[in-house]
Amino acid sequence: MNIIIINGPNLNMLGIREPNLYGSATLADLENKLLAVAEKLNVNLAFYQSNHEGKIIDVIQESLGKFDGIIINAGGYTHTSIAIMDALKAVNLPTVEVHLTAIETREDFRQKSYISLVAKKIITGKGFDSYIDALNYLVKTFS
């Protein structure tokens, strides 16, 4: 099974940005943790992070025929990007939306997610374990 993990804006700043919310671990730490889990599950992972909406859309579109599933933390685009939602809908790959924090308990503007309208599952508020749970879900449900 081949899964792509897409991270949106500011996730490259993990470890620096608001450590009281996101912790001190970095995006590289997250990727290394996921690679260890994927090895045990016999899954191939690819990672992509961008602060640019159009580039995220391009990667989603390019995933068709290459990947069996998508794990996405669209960052701030979660709450604003109909275009990312449409790209996910177009490729129709099993998608899990993840967030490090519990967006449903944060500011009002963070509680709306366009991604959730097309995601098979939404996992929030578990830090890095949100991604691990998403990986396990995709493997158990779609492999």
C-alpha positions in Angstrom: 0.0 0.0 0.0 1.2 3.5 -0.9 0.1 6.5 1.1 0.9 10.1 0.8 0.9 12.4 3.8 0.3 16.0 2.8 0.9 18.9 5.3 -0.2 22.4 4.6 0.9 25.8 5.7 3.0 26.4 8.8 3.5 22.7 9.5 7.1 23.2 8.5 7.3 25.4 11.6 6.5 22.6 14.1 8.8 22.8 17.0 8.9 26.6 16.7 5.3 27.7 16.2 3.2 27.8 19.4 4.9 25.0 21.3 2.3 25.3 24.0 -0.2 24.0 21.4 1.9 21.9 19.0 4.8 20.7 21.2 8.5 20.9 20.5 8.9 18.1 18.0 9.5 19.0 14.4 8.0 17.9 11.1 11.0 15.7 10.5 10.4 14.1 13.9 6.8 13.3 12.8 7.9 11.9 9.5 10.5 9.7 11.2 7.9 8.4 13.6 5.5 7.6 10.8 8.2 5.8 8.8 8.8 3.5 11.7 5.1 2.7 12.0 4.8 2.3 8.2 7.7 -0.2 8.2 5.8 -2.4 10.7 2.7 -2.2 8.6 4.5 -2.8 5.3 3.3 0.5 3.9 5.2 2.9 1.6 4.9 6.5 2.6 5.6 9.7 0.7 5.6 13.2 2.4 4.7 16.6 1.1 4.5 19.9 2.8 3.7 23.3 1.2 2.6 26.7 2.3 1.0 27.2 -1.1 -2.5 26.1 -1.9 -2.0 25.5 -5.6 1.0 23.3 -5.0 -1.0 21.2 -2.5 -3.7 20.9 -5.2 -1.1 19.8 -7.8 0.2 17.1 -5.4 -3.3 15.8 -4.7 -4.1 15.6 -8.4 -0.7 13.9 -9.1 -1.6 11.3 -6.4 -4.2 9.7 -8.7 -2.8 6.3 -9.9 0.3 6.6 -7.6 -1.2 6.3 -4.1 -3.9 4.2 -2.4 -4.7 6.8 0.2 -4.1 10.3 1.5 -3.6 11.6 5.0 -3.9 15.4 5.0 -3.5 18.1 7.5 -4.3 21.2 5.4 -3.5 23.6 8.2 -5.3 26.9 7.8 -6.5 25.8 4.4 -8.8 23.3 6.2 -11.1 26.2 7.0 -10.9 28.1 3.7 -10.1 26.0 0.7 -12.9 24.7 -1.4 -10.3 24.1 -4.1 -8.4 21.6 -2.0 -11.7 19.9 -1.1 -12.6 19.8 -4.8 -9.2 18.2 -5.7 -9.7 15.5 -3.0 -13.1 14.9 -4.4 -11.8 14.7 -8.0 -9.1 12.1 -7.2 -11.5 10.1 -5.0 -8.8 8.4 -3.0 -9.6 7.3 0.6 -8.6 10.4 2.6 -8.2 10.9 6.3 -8.1 14.5 7.7 -5.9 14.9 10.7 -5.0 17.7 13.0 -2.6 17.9 15.9 -5.0 19.9 18.1 -8.7 19.5 18.6 -9.9 22.0 16.1 -13.5 21.5 17.2 -12.7 23.1 20.6 -10.6 26.0 19.3 -11.6 29.3 17.8 -14.9 29.4 16.0 -13.3 30.0 12.6 -11.2 26.8 13.1 -14.3 24.6 13.7 -15.4 24.7 10.0 -13.6 22.1 7.8 -14.1 21.8 4.1 -11.8 18.8 4.0 -14.2 16.9 6.4 -16.9 17.0 3.7 -14.8 14.5 1.6 -12.7 12.7 4.2 -13.6 9.1 5.1 -12.4 9.9 8.7 -11.3 12.9 10.8 -8.9 12.5 13.6 -8.1 15.5 15.8 -6.4 16.4 19.0 -4.0 13.5 19.4 -0.8 15.2 18.4 1.4 12.9 16.3 -0.9 10.0 17.2 -3.5 11.6 14.9 -1.4 10.7 12.0 -0.6 7.2 13.3 -4.3 6.5 13.9 -5.0 7.7 10.3 -2.3 5.4 8.9 -3.7 2.4 10.8 -7.2 3.3 9.7 -6.2 3.4 6.0 -4.3 0.1 6.2 -7.1 -1.7 8.1 -9.9 -0.3 6.0 -8.5 -0.1 2.5 -5.7 -2.6 2.0 
